Amino acid sequence: SAQRHGAWAFRSDGTAAGGVAIASTDAGWASTTQPLPQPVDYFDVSFTPEPGIPYRVWLRLKASADSKWNDSVWLQFSNALVNGAPAYGINSGNGLAINLEPCSNCGLSGWGWQDGAYWLARPAVVFGSGGTQTLRIQTREDGVSIDQIVISAATWLSAAPGPPAGDSTIVPRSEPGASG
């Protein structure tokens, strides 16, 4: 479940996990250079990680019309660390870019998994405290759909749940506290 704000809405999609995706309306907004400290278009997801261990965050995305201008979002966290320093804070101008296209001018095709952007380092994140954390996903390029979010400390720490294009992988939902 997600707390939605602005242009994000749940939409039926027969190719999405469970037949539903959360999507932003394509209004031609593309490539913001950094996340907005007070965004209008975002959604929040709660999760409970174990503190002090590295996690990788994967999103399964689909760009409207397979367009490069509809394929990315910003991630922010309530309490993330990278290399021991606070990183990607909610309500800051700092975020982790997730971009579906796996390389410059590679093209897009349907659903695909990404954990970053091909031109940036893909760091694992650590959570400095236990308890419920918040992942905020805000618009970077509108017109993108998301149907699965995987926050993994084990199974997908080093490898994607599926390919970056033409994907049909449905990751089984885990119980809170699982380390998948």
N, C-alpha and C positions, 0 to 999 in steps of 0.2 A: 504494500500500500504506500501511497505517497501523499504528502500535503502539497497540493498544486497551487500555483499563483500565476496570474497573467495568461499568456498564450498557450500554456501546456494543457492538454486534454487527453482523456482516455479515448482511444479509437479502436473500433473493430478492425482486425487484420487477420485474415485466415492463415497467413504465413508466420504470425507471431506466436510466441509461447502462450498457450492458453487462449489464443485467438484475439488477444488484446495487447495494444502497445500504448505507451504514453508518447504523445507527439506534440511538437510545436508547429504552429501554423506558419507556412512559408509566406512571409511578407517582404522578402528581399533584404533582410538584415543579415550581413555576413562579415565574418572575420574581425570581430572586436579584438583589439590588441591585448586586452586584459579583462578579467572579470570585473563586474561592477560591484562596488561595496554595498550598494542598496539596489539590487536588481528588481525589476518588475516581473520578469519572466523566469521562473525557476520552480523547482520542486525539491522537497526535502524527504529523505528516507532515513529511518532510524535503524540502527543495528547495534549489536553488542560484541565487540572484539575483546580478545584477551590483551591486556596491556603488555608492552615491552617486546612484542614479537613482530617481525615484518609481515605485511600484507600486500597483496597486489589487488588492484581494483580493475575489473574487466567490465566493459559494457558491450552489449550486442546492439548495434546501431543499424539503421537503414536511412539513406538519404532520399528525400523526395525526388522523383524523376532521375535517380542515380546521379544527381548533380553534385559536383565538388563544392558548390556554394550552399549545400544543405547537409553537411556531414560532420559537424563538430559541436562540442559542448565544453563547458568549464566545470571542473569538480572542485568543491571546497569541503572542508571538514571542520567539525567542532573542536577536535583536539589531536591533530596529526603532527607527527614529527618526521623529518627527513634528515638523516645523519645527525640526530640528536637535537636539531633545532626546530622550533615551530614552523610549520609550513602549510600553505593553502588554507588559511583561516577563513571561516565564514565572515561576511561583512568586511572583507579586505579587498584590495586590488590584486591579490595573489591567488592563483589557481592552477590546477593541473589540466592542461589542454588534452582533450581526447578527440582525435581526428580519425575518421574512418579510412580515408585513403592511405594505403600502406607505403606509398612512395610518390614522389612528384610526378604528376600526370599518368599515374598507373590506371586510373579509372575506377569506377565503382560498379558493383553488381549485387543488388539485394542486400540481405542481412550480412553483417560481418562483426567480428570481435576485435576490440582495441583496448589497450591500457595506457595509451599516450598518443604522441604525435611523432611521425617518422623523423622530424628534424630536431627533436628534443630528447634528452635522457629520460628513461622510464624508471624512476626510482620506486622502490618499495616504500610504503609508509608504515610507521609504528604509531600506536596510540599510547599516550603517556599515562592514561588512567583507565580504570575499568568502568563498567557501567555503560549505559546507553550513550551512543555517539550519534551525530547527525552527519549525513552526507548530503550536501547541497549540489544539485545539478542545475546550472543556469545556461541560458542561451549564449552560444558563441556564433553559430550560423543557424538561423531558424530553418524550419522545414525538415528537421531530423526526428526520427522515431527511435524509441528505446523499448525493448521488450524484456531484457534480462540484465540484472546487475549481479556480478559475482565478486564478493570480497573474500579472498582466499589467503590463508596462511600455509597451506599445504598443497593440495591437489593442483591448483593452478597458480602457484607462486612463480614458477619458471616457464610455464607454457600456457598458451591460450586454450580456452575451452573449445574453440573451433577456428576455422579459417577467417581471414579478414574480408572475404567476399564469397558470395554464393553459399552462405552457411544455412544449415537446417538443424543445428545442434540445439537441443533443449536440455538444459542442465537441471537435474532433479533438485527440487527445493530442499534445503537442509533445515534442520531444527535449530533454534537459537542455541548458541554455544558450540555448535559443530565447527570443526576446523577445516572444512573442505576447501 
